[in-house]
C-alpha cells in the first residue's frame, strides 16, 4: 500500500480475490466513501476484511503493520488502526470470503443453479477428489501447505 501511495495515488482500494460477492457497485461505494474522507471496509463474518479503502492521509505504515493480518482478528485490530489515525470508517455489506475447503463447498452450494461459476467450481471439486494430494507450484513460489486460516493482505516488509 505504501508503495502505491509513493507512486502518487491519493486513494487505494485493496480487494480480496476470494470473495465471490465482490462487484463493481461495492468498489464504487468504497470510492465514494474515500471521496468523503472515510475509510471503507468490507467485513467478512469470520473476522477478516475482503476490502479496504484507504486514502493517503489516513495511512501510517507502523500502525498498519500492527494489524493482525491473516487472522480472525483483522477487523478488531483494524478498528484500532482507524482510531489511531483519527479517521472515520464505514462498513460496506458483509460478505463471506473463502478460507477453507469447507467454506468453498458451502459457497458453491449456495450459488444459484444458473450461476455461471457453479458448474466450473463443481468440476474443480470433482477433480480435487480424484487428485486429492497433488499440489502444483510455480518455480518461483515456495509451497505453503499450512492448514491455518489466513485472512487479509499479507504483511510485506521489503519496501
Secondary structure, 3 states (H helix, E strand, C coil): CHHHHHCCCCEEEEECCCCCCCCHHHHHHHHHHHHCCCEEEEECCCCCEEEEEEEHHHCCHHHHHCCCCCCCCHHHHHHHHHHHCCCCEEECCCCCCCCCHHHHHHHHHHCCCCCHHHHHHHHHHHHHHHCCCCCCCCCCCCCCCCCCCCCCCCCCCCC
